[in-house]
Amino acid sequence: MKIEDFRFTKRELIIIDLAAKGYENKEIAQNLGIKVHQVRYSVNNVKVKISFHSKFATTERMFTIFCHEYMKKLKEEQHED
């Protein structure tokens, strides 16, 4: 399954990127100039989209795995350039 298959919004992708880099919700909110509850809402939307495609893993675990896979893909793309 590809990232594009999840149909994430631009904001969700940015939040995934920052979360994958280890940023906390408060730090993500400060970076994007939004409220913390907006970050939580977007993270929840991402988890819902991920859990829809995963019947066996917990949503939290899937979110963590997804963030790691996202960072791995970014690094691979940078090496191709």
Sine and cosine of phi, psi and omega as CSV:
sin_phi,cos_phi,sin_psi,cos_psi,sin_omega,cos_omega
0.00,0.00,0.71,-0.70,-0.02,-1.00
-0.99,-0.12,0.36,-0.93,0.03,-1.00
-0.84,0.54,-0.62,0.79,-0.03,-1.00
-0.88,0.48,-0.46,0.89,-0.02,-1.00
-0.91,0.41,-0.38,0.93,-0.03,-1.00
-0.99,0.13,-0.26,0.97,-0.01,-1.00
0.82,0.57,0.77,0.64,0.05,-1.00
-0.95,0.30,0.52,-0.85,0.11,-0.99
-0.97,0.24,0.22,-0.98,0.03,-1.00
-0.86,0.51,-0.69,0.72,0.00,-1.00
-0.90,0.45,-0.67,0.74,0.01,-1.00
-0.87,0.49,-0.65,0.76,0.02,-1.00
-0.90,0.43,-0.64,0.77,0.03,-1.00
-0.91,0.42,-0.68,0.73,0.00,-1.00
-0.91,0.40,-0.65,0.76,0.07,-1.00
-0.86,0.52,-0.70,0.71,0.00,-1.00
-0.86,0.51,-0.75,0.66,-0.03,-1.00
-0.93,0.37,-0.64,0.77,0.04,-1.00
-0.90,0.44,-0.63,0.78,0.02,-1.00
-0.91,0.42,-0.47,0.88,0.03,-1.00
-0.99,0.10,-0.01,1.00,0.08,-1.00
0.99,-0.13,0.11,0.99,0.02,-1.00
-0.94,0.34,0.61,-0.79,0.10,-1.00
-0.99,0.10,0.29,-0.96,-0.02,-1.00
-0.81,0.58,-0.67,0.75,-0.01,-1.00
-0.89,0.45,-0.66,0.75,0.01,-1.00
-0.93,0.37,-0.62,0.78,0.04,-1.00
-0.89,0.45,-0.71,0.71,0.01,-1.00
-0.86,0.50,-0.70,0.71,0.02,-1.00
-0.89,0.45,-0.67,0.74,0.01,-1.00
-0.89,0.46,-0.62,0.78,-0.07,-1.00
-1.00,-0.05,-0.14,0.99,-0.01,-1.00
0.94,0.34,0.58,0.82,0.02,-1.00
-0.81,-0.58,0.11,-0.99,0.02,-1.00
-0.99,0.15,0.45,-0.89,0.00,-1.00
-0.86,0.50,-0.62,0.79,-0.02,-1.00
-0.91,0.42,-0.46,0.89,0.07,-1.00
-0.94,0.33,-0.58,0.81,0.06,-1.00
-0.91,0.41,-0.73,0.68,0.01,-1.00
-0.86,0.52,-0.66,0.76,0.01,-1.00
-0.88,0.47,-0.72,0.70,0.01,-1.00
-0.91,0.40,-0.66,0.76,0.04,-1.00
-0.88,0.47,-0.67,0.74,0.03,-1.00
-0.88,0.47,-0.67,0.74,0.05,-1.00
-0.87,0.49,-0.66,0.75,0.03,-1.00
-0.89,0.46,-0.71,0.70,-0.01,-1.00
-0.89,0.46,-0.63,0.78,0.03,-1.00
-0.89,0.45,-0.71,0.70,0.01,-1.00
-0.89,0.45,-0.64,0.77,0.01,-1.00
-0.94,0.35,-0.71,0.70,-0.07,-1.00
-0.92,0.40,-0.45,0.89,0.05,-1.00
-0.87,0.50,-0.50,0.87,-0.04,-1.00
-0.99,-0.14,0.02,1.00,-0.04,-1.00
-0.74,-0.67,0.90,-0.44,-0.02,-1.00
-1.00,-0.02,-0.36,0.93,-0.21,-0.98
-0.95,-0.31,-0.48,0.88,-0.04,-1.00
-1.00,-0.09,0.43,-0.90,0.07,-1.00
-0.94,0.34,0.44,-0.90,-0.01,-1.00
-0.88,0.48,-0.67,0.75,0.01,-1.00
-0.87,0.49,-0.71,0.71,0.00,-1.00
-0.90,0.44,-0.68,0.73,0.02,-1.00
-0.89,0.45,-0.63,0.78,0.02,-1.00
-0.88,0.47,-0.70,0.71,0.01,-1.00
-0.89,0.46,-0.74,0.68,0.02,-1.00
-0.87,0.49,-0.70,0.72,-0.02,-1.00
-0.88,0.48,-0.68,0.74,0.02,-1.00
-0.88,0.47,-0.67,0.74,0.02,-1.00
-0.91,0.42,-0.67,0.74,0.02,-1.00
-0.90,0.43,-0.61,0.79,0.03,-1.00
-0.88,0.47,-0.73,0.68,0.00,-1.00
-0.90,0.43,-0.63,0.78,0.04,-1.00
-0.87,0.49,-0.69,0.73,0.01,-1.00
-0.90,0.44,-0.67,0.74,0.03,-1.00
-0.87,0.49,-0.69,0.72,0.01,-1.00
-0.90,0.44,-0.66,0.75,0.03,-1.00
-0.89,0.46,-0.66,0.75,0.01,-1.00
-0.91,0.41,-0.58,0.81,0.01,-1.00
-0.93,0.36,-0.57,0.82,0.02,-1.00
-0.95,0.32,-0.43,0.90,0.01,-1.00
-0.96,0.28,-0.44,0.90,-0.03,-1.00
-0.97,0.26,0.00,0.00,0.00,0.00
